[in-house]
């Protein structure tokens, strides 16, 4: 448990150096909606878009300013009773395209 706490604390320090005004509109929307819904005691959001900018579909976005990939860490009593939670997120368009390609 101590190792996990240390990671949380170091991530919190990293996030506190980012000013709210430097957040992009997508990150701001994610933060606002999930904070209202989950009332977290700890919430770390990291924009990982720069790790994917070399992918062909991502080249159309604005370089380092793109907001396409995020990692989230959320601590909330809303998750009480859940042993593990894993999310695979897709848009309706992504599901439709995947369904068409397998048909």
TAQUIFEN-V668226 format. One record per residue. N is the residue number from 1. PHI is phi in whole degrees, 0 to 359 (999 if undefined). OMEGA is omega as a letter, one per 30 degrees, with the letter a starting at -180 (999 if undefined). D_LAST is the distance of its C-alpha to the last C-alpha in whole Angstrom. Layout:
# TAQUIFEN-V668226
n=N phi=PHI omega=OMEGA d_last=D_LAST
n=N phi=PHI omega=OMEGA d_last=D_LAST
This chain:
# TAQUIFEN-V668226
n=1 phi=999 omega=a d_last=46
n=2 phi=298 omega=l d_last=49
n=3 phi=300 omega=l d_last=46
n=4 phi=297 omega=l d_last=44
n=5 phi=298 omega=l d_last=46
n=6 phi=299 omega=l d_last=47
n=7 phi=297 omega=l d_last=44
n=8 phi=302 omega=a d_last=44
n=9 phi=295 omega=a d_last=47
n=10 phi=292 omega=l d_last=46
n=11 phi=293 omega=l d_last=43
n=12 phi=300 omega=l d_last=45
n=13 phi=298 omega=l d_last=48
n=14 phi=299 omega=a d_last=45
n=15 phi=290 omega=a d_last=44
n=16 phi=289 omega=l d_last=47
n=17 phi=279 omega=l d_last=48
n=18 phi=273 omega=l d_last=45
n=19 phi=281 omega=a d_last=47
n=20 phi=301 omega=a d_last=45
n=21 phi=289 omega=a d_last=45
n=22 phi=271 omega=l d_last=43
n=23 phi=284 omega=l d_last=40
n=24 phi=281 omega=a d_last=37
n=25 phi=295 omega=l d_last=36
n=26 phi=290 omega=l d_last=33
n=27 phi=299 omega=l d_last=35
n=28 phi=299 omega=l d_last=37
n=29 phi=295 omega=l d_last=35
n=30 phi=299 omega=a d_last=33
n=31 phi=299 omega=a d_last=37
n=32 phi=296 omega=a d_last=38
n=33 phi=292 omega=a d_last=35
n=34 phi=288 omega=l d_last=35
n=35 phi=295 omega=l d_last=39
n=36 phi=294 omega=a d_last=39
n=37 phi=283 omega=a d_last=37
n=38 phi=254 omega=a d_last=38
n=39 phi=45 omega=a d_last=41
n=40 phi=289 omega=l d_last=41
n=41 phi=272 omega=l d_last=44
n=42 phi=212 omega=a d_last=43
n=43 phi=214 omega=l d_last=40
n=44 phi=241 omega=l d_last=39
n=45 phi=236 omega=a d_last=36
n=46 phi=234 omega=l d_last=36
n=47 phi=279 omega=a d_last=34
n=48 phi=260 omega=a d_last=32
n=49 phi=302 omega=a d_last=31
n=50 phi=299 omega=l d_last=33
n=51 phi=286 omega=a d_last=32
n=52 phi=241 omega=a d_last=28
n=53 phi=294 omega=l d_last=30
n=54 phi=279 omega=l d_last=29
n=55 phi=290 omega=a d_last=26
n=56 phi=309 omega=a d_last=24
n=57 phi=295 omega=a d_last=23
n=58 phi=275 omega=a d_last=26
n=59 phi=297 omega=l d_last=28
n=60 phi=288 omega=a d_last=28
n=61 phi=277 omega=a d_last=30
n=62 phi=278 omega=l d_last=34
n=63 phi=47 omega=a d_last=34
n=64 phi=287 omega=a d_last=36
n=65 phi=269 omega=a d_last=36
n=66 phi=291 omega=l d_last=32
n=67 phi=229 omega=a d_last=31
n=68 phi=240 omega=a d_last=28
n=69 phi=224 omega=a d_last=28
n=70 phi=226 omega=l d_last=30
n=71 phi=245 omega=a d_last=32
n=72 phi=236 omega=l d_last=33
n=73 phi=229 omega=a d_last=36
n=74 phi=232 omega=l d_last=37
n=75 phi=247 omega=a d_last=40
n=76 phi=208 omega=l d_last=40
n=77 phi=293 omega=l d_last=41
n=78 phi=302 omega=a d_last=38
n=79 phi=274 omega=a d_last=37
n=80 phi=305 omega=l d_last=40
n=81 phi=91 omega=l d_last=38
n=82 phi=270 omega=l d_last=35
n=83 phi=279 omega=a d_last=35
n=84 phi=210 omega=l d_last=33
n=85 phi=225 omega=l d_last=30
n=86 phi=230 omega=a d_last=27
n=87 phi=242 omega=l d_last=25
n=88 phi=240 omega=a d_last=21
n=89 phi=251 omega=l d_last=21
n=90 phi=217 omega=l d_last=18
n=91 phi=273 omega=l d_last=19
n=92 phi=303 omega=l d_last=17
n=93 phi=294 omega=l d_last=15
n=94 phi=295 omega=l d_last=14
n=95 phi=294 omega=l d_last=12
n=96 phi=298 omega=l d_last=11
n=97 phi=296 omega=l d_last=10
n=98 phi=294 omega=l d_last=9
n=99 phi=293 omega=l d_last=6
n=100 phi=296 omega=a d_last=5
n=101 phi=288 omega=l d_last=6
n=102 phi=264 omega=a d_last=4
n=103 phi=279 omega=999 d_last=0
